[in-house]
Amino acid sequence: MPENVAGKHILPNYSKQEILEELDRILSSDLFSRSSVLSNFLKFIVEETLASRTDSLKEYIIAVNGLGKSANFNPQTNATIRINAGRLRRLLHTYYLEAGMTDPIKIEVIKGSYVPVFRSHIITSKADIQGKSDSPSNTKANTYSRSKLTLAILPFRNLLPSDEYQFFVDGFGEELTRIFSNSEEIAVVAHFSTLKYATHIEDIRIVGADLGVHYVIVGSVKRSATKIRVNVGLVETMNGMQIWSKDYSHDLQKDKTIDIQDQINDDVFALLSGQYGLIINDTVRLVGGEMKQDLQTFDAILWFNLTQITHSEADCILCRKALEKALLKDPNNVMCLIILGDLNLFTYSLGYKTVEDPIAEALKLLDKALSIAPASQFGNITRGWANVYLGKKNEAIEALDYSMQLGPLSPSIKSTLGFAYNCIGEYKRGLVLLKEALNLNPYCPWWCYLGFYFAYYQNGEYEEALHYTQKMKASEDVYIIPLLIAAAKGQLGLILDSKPEVALLNEKFPEILANLKLYLSSFLLDETLVDNIIFSAKKTGVNIT
Amino acid sequence: MRKEVDSIIQLFPDLEEEIDDLFQIDENFRDMCSDYMLCRSMVLERKNDRNINREEFADMEVLQRSLEEEIRVQLNIKK
């Protein structure tokens, strides 16, 4: 066999010596040292391949030259080589899941051939798999090297007794991939890249490294006599931990399978996607510790997701730095442009230190983002917000309405839109969207309840409004929560009861109180609502000039 | 396919449920069972052969036991 043909099986980045070292590692392992037959088999086929003699890798030659069988070995009547090849394939598979997990090269015996294949073993160190490293910075770089979280949907397992519902099982991977591909926060691996895992069951950590994804969605379909059961799970690939799972049970009606599938897929998307879906929630939890201070490796977009939960001034400042840094490297990063624009807007309304002209700066960033990606749903929502800050109600509604056509309405999108409509004064629409968002995912951030508050307060339902303030959990830097509690209590005549909020506001936020109308009117277009809040807060003793 | 499952169940009658489950979802297990069936048929064939190659026959019996052990390990993991 010519050298170049054999060369096909050798990685260009690895020398023969390195492959022989890998062979040595395998043969020295406990697994292989227990089987001389399989060790000799592997040694023979690897050495023959490295010597460019792949033509000799036929059953007879392997039996006689490799395994020392007699010269009258007859492969027509003796299948031991075929059977041992299968055993070798399985043993190598086990080896790479255990002792060989950190080996740099992977030797495989593919079905239908005795010529081994040498592949780069993508997981380069055990620390990568376990999410541990001696150097904290290494861990961070490995974990968050992408600007977006990545996800793969593995083919669902068919645990049904027949193939009658295979179309139903297959549909999950394809449909969920399609739905998640509309998510701006999460990049999803193409369905066809995951199909090999339908028959080739691998450790999730290896699947994660192979596909380059942070998370995978797995699932299975079973049935009883009258019910079909679908189990869906979310697994984090760095440590292989299952972080969420849900069982869906439906009456078995063949003509309704597509409807059942749509319902399940919509529910999975609603729970997992969006800025406060389970995927981002899990990631924020993971990065909230020691990584918090390291801007070198921290992902600017994840900072933004954290600020959406805390709204603390310090997190907003760090988020800005991370975004500016990310944009220095990649000035056309649409997501970073949009979220920096959004950050300029909401930090202004919260009275935080920000850029000189935050609204003009936000518009500049959004113009650029939307010139690159005019169909960005998040971009158009933020454009709607910018119009709110400019006091342009009609333009704001137009942009928000348009954004609804641009992608699926995940709970985070619905709640953002609901909140925005309520701030504009479109309470009916806003309330419907907020309720839908909360039904789909009850783990919503505090500002969702702010949207409810405005709707109920303007309608004179002050008890209901006060009830929603109890659900608002944000940083103590946020003035608006004690202000709204005081305003609702003022309307309810609970003046004495409002003392803690009044004291806090007067002591901590005198500068904001001096310009309160300006701050509130920056994002609330219903002037009557703003005046009512100020009037009632004043009644309780808040020092509003 | 059912024939192969039944033969493996005969070998491990206490693990019928595990065998059924693994057969449906694990390609490696199906391969393992096919190899076992092939090996067992070779051994049975040679048992009736007057001109038996004793060395070859012994190798096949060892291989059959190895495959049995491999299946047992898989089933125990599942159990």
Boltz contact constraints between the chains, C-beta under 6 A:
constraints:
  - contact:
      token1: [A, 79]
      token2: [B, 38]
      max_distance: 6.0
  - contact:
      token1: [A, 80]
      token2: [B, 63]
      max_distance: 6.0
  - contact:
      token1: [A, 83]
      token2: [B, 35]
      max_distance: 6.0
  - contact:
      token1: [A, 83]
      token2: [B, 39]
      max_distance: 6.0
  - contact:
      token1: [A, 86]
      token2: [B, 31]
      max_distance: 6.0
  - contact:
      token1: [A, 86]
      token2: [B, 35]
      max_distance: 6.0
  - contact:
      token1: [A, 90]
      token2: [B, 28]
      max_distance: 6.0
  - contact:
      token1: [A, 157]
      token2: [B, 25]
      max_distance: 6.0
  - contact:
      token1: [A, 199]
      token2: [B, 27]
      max_distance: 6.0
